[in-house]
Amino acid sequence: MRCPYCGGEETQVKDSRPSEDNTTIRRRRICNTCAGRFTTFERVQLRELMVLKRSGRRVPFDRDKLMRSVLIAVRKRPVDPERIERMVSGIVRQLESFGETDITAETIGNHVMEGLKTIDDVAYVRFASVYKNFREAKDFEALLDELNGPDDRTAGQI
């Protein structure tokens, strides 16, 4: 493992421990050249996934990009980071278990929206507004109506 500080190629693992959900291993490392300390994470990858973009391009799936987009949606929201990590790991496991190496961007976006809907409504609306490319206020209104369900104020009216 290359040192992020000096670029040295000789590093030593000082401590290893599994994550809470046993899907990753956290390793504390020290560089033999500069004595810098850093952490790496190791996780199982079942298959190499490719994302089919709306434009027709195929790009390698990037778990970190998925995590960044979710973190943007939950920014400044009272959401436990461990819950986000579990959601993203669950999405990746679902995608890998499909048996297909090509996954559409739409499929990934729908999984993220489903996950965010159960975690935080504001994060869900934020992600949906970008993912669905909202252009007008009525787009938000339609999503909020869907989120809130039937309007109780009209239930008693004829």
Secondary structure, DSSP 8 states (H G I E B T S, - for coil): ---TTT--S-EEEEEEEE-TTSSEEEEEEEETTT--EEEEEEE---S--EEE-TTS-EEE--HHHHHHHHHHHHTTS---HHHHHHHHHHHHHHHHHTS-SEEEHHHHHHHHHHHHHHH-HHHHHHHHHHHTT--SHHHHHHHHHHHH-S-GGGTT--
